[in-house]
Amino acid sequence: MFKKTRCLRSRKISSRETVTLIDDLRRVFKTSISFILKAVKVPRSTYYYTKHSLGRKYEDDQVIQAIDEIRQTDAKYTQKYGYRRITLVMHEQGFKVNHKRVLRIMKEQGWTCQAFNKQTRKYNSYKGTVGRIAKNKLHRRFKTDRPYQKLVADVSEFRYGQMSQSERIYLEPIMDLFSGEILAFNISAHPTLEFALKPLKEALDGLPELPYRTTVHTDQGFQYQHKQWQKTLKTHHTFQSMSRKATCLDNAAMESFFHLMKAEMMDEHFENSESLAQAMTEWIEFYNNRRIRTKLKGKSPVQYRELANQLAA
């Protein structure tokens, strides 16, 4: 003990050893910390600063391990989680940690997400006025407290191979604005009317009996102006709503979904349409069932909808 004390005075031991030795001396001699610090000639401020730093370092190691484990779960997707989503998962696991601390640690470890800096291609299905243009009933009121009250749809393109115009496939999802859940979707090499109608019919056929009518909002794409699309909506007693011409913000929720999807999965190169379509299907399954959202209190879209149904029962 006295040998260690001489080392302490000559500054030959580490900060961790310094704190440990001082604490040991206090326990052995059962005296005040002030007396020990004066005896070993260590400033009080130095002792407490070192003790706090070592404690924080130990806690940081635990947080780093927890974040790394989260990032290895569904690693293909969760490694693109930002600090807020990581913080939500940690809270679910019982960690009491501030989002600022998670951000600092993720920056130090080089784990911050860069996916959302990318530009993505857009598909324009507008062919002029080829059918009936419906009024904009949604008026950018994307929030709703009722499932299946407001649905949105759109078409976007995804490229593979050499990324040429001939190497692309199209996706049309039907999204419920209550939870962001994708109720149905279709992938095809050609954005035809039949391609667009398939997920619409699937989504509307799957709706439960509701005490209110559903509204389906889209842009003015030729598929949505077609009488067959409008007939399908009428058959299901559903309102039709359309964005104003060349106003993508009127369907911002759908635009946001496409941007998110492409940012999280299109950093990988796909040789052919089959592998790309498979990856798109897998990502949508992940998005619906396991990808938590900060707006949904840390729940995935399906979890949030199921929780709402339980509370309403």
N, C-alpha and C positions, 0 to 999 in steps of 0.2 A: 504493500500500500504506500509506504513512504518513498519507495523507488519510483512509483508512478507519480507521486506528488512532485518529486524533483524533476521528472520529465515534463510535468505540466508547467512548472515555473520556467523551464528552459524552452517551452513551446515545441517540444519534439513529438507530440502526439496530435492526432487529428481532432477536429471539432467534435465528432461523435464520441470519441474516447474522452474528451474533456468533459462533456456533459455527463457521461456515464460515471466517470470518476468522482465528480462533484456530488452527484446523487448518492453514490456509494459511501462517500465520506460523511454525508449528512445522516445516512441511516446508521452507520457504525458508531458515530460519536453522539448521535441523537441531539444535535444542536441546530441552531437556526441556519438558514441558507446564507444570511448576511455574514455570519461568523466564518463559514467555510470559504466564501468568496474572498473575504478579506485575508484569510490565512494563505490562500493559494494565489493571491494577487490577480484575480480575474474580475474585471468590471462587471457589475450587476447587469448592465445593459447587454454586454457581450454574451453572458450566460443565457439570458432569456431570449435574445434574438436567435442564438444558435439552437436552443431547445425548440423554439417555434419552427424554425426552418427545417430541422430534422423531422419534426412531427408532420409538417406539411409534405416533406419529401416522401415519407412513409405512406401518407394518405394518397399522394399523387400516384405512387406505384400501384395502389389498389385500383384507383380510377383508370389508369392506363390499361391494367389487365382487364377490367370490366368492359371498357370501350373496345379493346381488341377482340374480346369474346363476342360482343355484339356484331362487330364488323365481319366476323367469321361465320355468323349464322346467315344463311342465304347469301354467301359472300359475293356472288355475282351481282347482287342488287344492294345489299346493306353497306357495302364499301362506298356507296355513293350517298349514304345518309349524311346530312348536315348536322351541326352541333345541336340544334334545337330538337331534332328528332332523336338523336342519341340520348339527350338529356331526358326526354320523355320515357324512353325505354329503361333508362337507369332508375327513374322514379318508380316505374312499374316493378322493378326488381328490388325495390326497397332502399336504394341509395339516396341519401340526402346530399345532393350536390347541386351547385348553382350552374346555370347555363354558361355564365361567363368563364367559370373555371374549366368546364368541358371545352369551350372554344379555345382557351389558352393552351390546354394540353394537346388538343387536336392539331393546333398550329405547330407546336413544338415537335410533334411526332410526324408532321407532314401528312396528316390525314384529312385535311379540309377538302371539300368537294369542289372540283373545277368543271364539272359536267355542264353547268348551266351557262357557261360562257360561249357555247357553240351556236352558230346560226343553223337553222333548219329550213328545208325546202317546204314550200306550200303548194297545195293543189287548188286550182280554181275551177269549180264546176259550173260557173255562171256562163250561160250561152245566150244571154239576152232574155227577153220576155217570150217564153215558149209555152206558157200556160198561165194559170191564175196566181197572182202574187197575193199572199195573205198578209193581213195587218200584223204589226209587231205588238203582240199582246204582252210579251215579257218585259220590254222596256228596261233591260239590264237589271231586273230584279231577280238576281240569281239565288237569293236566299229563300228558304222555305222551311217550315217546321213540320211538314207533312211528307211522308214518303210517297213517291210516285205522282206527286202533284205537278211537278215540272220536270220534263225530260228534254234533253237536247241531243242533237245528232249532227254529224258533219263527216266529211270524207277527207282523208289525207294520204299522201303517197310516201312510200318507203322504198329506197333503192338498194340494190345489191350488185355483186360482180364488179364491173368497171364503172358503176354509178351512171350509166348512160340512160337516155330517155326510154330506150327499149327494155331496160333492166329495172323495172319498178313494179311494185304491187300496191294495192290500195286497201285501206282500212276504213270501215264505217262502224263506229260504236254508238250505242244508245246509252246515254248517261242519265242517272237520276240525280238531280241537283240537291236533294236532301242529304245524301251521304257521299255523292261522287261515285257510287257503284256503277260499274258497267253491266247493264242488264242483259245485253246481247251485242254481238258484233259479227262482222263478216269480213273476210279477206279474199281478194280476188285480183286477177291480172287486169281486169277491165271494170271500170266504175259505171256499170250499166244500171238501168232502172231496176232490173231484177236483183242485182247485187245490193242495191240500197233497200229494197222492200223486204228482203229476207230477215235482217235483224229487227226491223220495225215490227213485222208480224210476230216474231218470236217474243219480243219485249211486251207488246200489247196483249198477246194471248196469255202471258204469264202473270199479268196483273191480278191482284185479288179484288174482291168487290170493295168499292170505295164510296164514301158518302159525299165525294166531290169529284169533279171531272178533271181529267188529266190534260195538260197542254204539252204538245211536242213542238219545240222550237228548232229551226234550222236557218241556214242562209238561203239565198235565192237560187241555189243550184238547180240545174234542169231536172234532176230526179225529184226534187221537192215541189216543183211546179206541176209535175205530171198529174193527170187526173186519177191515175191508179194509186198514187201515194195519197192523194186527198180522199179518195174513196175508202181506202183502208182506214184512215183516221175517222171518217164518218161512221163506218161500220162498228168501230169500237167506241163511239160517242166521245171522241177526243177532239179537243180544240187544236187548230193549227196556228202557229205563229212563225213569222219570218223576220230576219234581220233586214235592215234597210240596205239598199244597194251599196256595195263597196264599203261596208262598215263592219269590219271584223270584230270590233269591240262589242257589238250587239250579241255576239256568241262567244264572248271571252272565256267562259268556263270551258268550252270545248277546245278552244285554241290553247288554253293553259294545259289541258290534259295531253294534247299532242306534243307540246313542247317538253313536258315532263317525261313522257314516254321515250321520245327520241333522245333526250339528254341522257337518260339512264341506260338505254340499251343499244343505241346506234354508234357507240364508240368501238364496237366489235365489227369486224368485216365479215360479210356473209357472201359465200361464193354463188349461191343459187337461191331461187325464190322459195324452195321448200324449207331450207334451213332458216331463212328469214321469217317465214310465216310461223314456223315452230317456235322461234324465239319470241315473236310477238304474242303468240297464244300463251306461252309460259309467263311472260311479263304481266299480261293482263290478269292471269290467275293470281300471281303474286300481289299485284296492285289491289285487287279486290279483297283478298283474304288475309294478307300478312303485312302489307305496307301501311304502317301507321301514319296518321295525318295529325298535325298539330291542331287543325281546325276541328277535328273530331275527338278532342280530348285524349289523344294518344291511342285511338282505336283505328282499325282498318275500316273501309267502307262497309263490308259485310258485318263486322262486329258491331259497328255503330247502329246499323239498321236492326240487327237482332236485339240489341239492348233497348232500342226505342220500342220495338214490338213487345218486349217483356214489360216495360214500364207502362205501356198502354193497355196491357191485358187486365 
